[in-house]
Amino acid sequence: EIVMTQSPATLSVSPGDRATLSCRASQSVTNNFAWYQHKPGQAPRLLIYDSSTRATGIPARFSGSGSGTEFTLTISSLQSEDFAVYFCQQYNNWPLTFGGGTKVEIK
Amino acid sequence: QVQLVQSGAEVKKPGASVKVSCKAFGHTFTSYYIHWVRQAPGQGLEWMGIIDPSGGTTNYAQKFQGRVTMARDTSTNTVYMEMRSLRSEDTAVYYCARGGIRGISMNWFDPWGQGTLVTVSS
């Protein structure tokens, strides 16, 4: 099974600042890779698929990059509604696997 | 609007079974795979399996084979996930999520259901 490792576990950021989240796969997943946002008590929301394509309705401040084993989610200027847990997913191999999540909190 | 609506929270005793439903709205039910994912307290997300609502074909994560059954009812656009022989470690929020269109079983998930908390406690 492909292990997805996210870093850091917690990221403290001030509103308006840039946030950079990382996810590493234990083997190549090419660009079959997604990012999600998850807020307490809500359904997870798809942000990015195919490594860098924004999902419908996702603001341009969210961007994804990477391929193979190293991936990055960048939030260019954090808004209050962006404080949440972010997790990554590979869909290149069975079983589909997720990272452990990065919590983005207010500094 | 594409939406998945799950059944409500459940409390079960160890050894019992639970059946969680996931009703789809806003898309052709038989055209997209549905996945089940769970998240135990303080843990990451764990993929459980996939069902093709068209033919009912399933593929389960090895960990859940023999203990989980996924099924669908095309008359009500509903998918079900049943887990048997529950233990305390199965306490988690269970999510359904729409995957790819038929023919693309490995895909991102969009949208997700709101989640169903299953608590296993004596």
Interface residues (C-beta under 8 A of the other chain):
Chain A: N32 A34 Y36 Q42 A43 P44 R45 L46 Y49 D50 A55 F87 Q89 Y91 N92 N93 W94 P95 L96 T97 F98 G99 G100 G101
Chain B: L4 H35 V37 G44 L45 E46 W47 N59 A61 Q62 Y95 A97 M106 N107 W108 F109 D110 P111 W112 G113 Q114 G115
